[in-house]
């Protein structure tokens, strides 16, 4: 199981989990839900107390991963398979352009 802390404008927004069965779970942080009920990270995932589940990495998060030559550079630099979308997300999106960033929960466990 791998997890990433999702931040919106450097504020903890939620937790993204790749479960051992290959499914994905995104859950907004309880404090974020109470404090910022209208500031969702994407229109497809409005702020909610209920978790979101998917058999594939949510399209919004997949869209944060670099493409083209930059994807090649990232995959080679970190020795991550281009099909390991969660691995690429955790490695490449800590300083993503835009309001949303994803940070590994435990770097040693994700290595």
Protein Blocks (a to p, Z undefined) as FASTA:
>chain_A
ZZddddeehiafbdcdddfkopacddddfklmmmmmmlcfbfklccdfbdcddfbdcfkl
mmmpcghjllmmmmmmnopafklmmlmmmmmmmmcgcjbdcddfblmlmZZ
